[in-house]
Structure formats: structure tokens, C-alpha cells
Amino acid sequence: MKIAEGLILRADYKKRLEQIRERLIRSAKVQEGEKPPENPSDLINEMNEIIKKYTTLVQNINKTNSLAILEEGKTITDILAERDSISIKRSILESLVSATTIKHDRYSKSEVKFFSTVNVAEIQKEIDLLSKNYRELDTKIQESNWKVLIED
């Protein structure tokens, strides 16, 4: 199985587990004399089976990501970490730019004026570069996900 297929299966397991959570909640209590819509014990058994499969799959994906070399000696895990760091930095800078937005709702000259303390144009250029780098890394990751087979 390729990593991309494993990731799709992982998402499916997560979705199924969330559905089991909802079904368990619906079956957790009933009025006296009533029966639950589903047997909670059966649902817990189903949950345990899916969690076992999920755990094994994620362990295999993580092992593969840490062993698969993409470029310049970097593993998929290395590139995932770089992409996540870029995402965090970009998000912080976007928040900074957003915070500089000044609303001009002054009604008289005596009201307080606000000025930006940072160069928004420069920060926006950096955000654009980070976005480009993110897309490039993400493309490499997606490409590798369809080429690299999951280690067992």
C-alpha cells in the first residue's frame, strides 16, 4: 500500500471512530424499561478493533515517513516538520498583518489616531514567500505519498 492510500484509510478509520463515539453516546442511557438502540459492548468491541488497525497503520506510516529519503538526505518526516514550521510562522505573520488593520471610524479630530508599527508590505511579501515554500513542500510530500510504499 502506498502512503497516500494509507492516509486515506487512516482518515476512514478516524471517521468510523467518530461515528462509533456518536453511536455510543446515543446508547449510553435509556429510560427504565427501554433498550438502547445498539449494544454498547458491541460498539466498544468494534471501536477496539478499529483502534488496533488504526494504531498499526499510523505506526507503519510514521516508520515509512522517517525512513523514506526524498531529497538532500531529508526524510518525509523532516519535510513534514519544515512544512508545519512554515505554516506556524505564516499564521503568526498573517495575524500580525490583520492586527495592523486600522479602522477609520473617527468622528472628530480629538479622537485617538492609530499607526501601524510594522511594515505591512514587507511582512506580506514574506507571507507570500512562505506560502510558496509551503505549496512546494506540500507538492513534494503529496508526490512521495503516491510513490512510496508503507513499510510493514
Secondary structure, DSSP 8 states (H G I E B T S, - for coil): -BHHHHHHHHHHHHHHHHHHHHHHHHHS---TT---SS-HHHHHHHHHHHHHHHHHHHHHHHHHHHH-EEETTEEHHHHHHHHHHHHHHHHHHHHHHHHT-------STTS-----SS-HHHHHHHHHHHHHHHHHHHHHHHHHHTT-B---
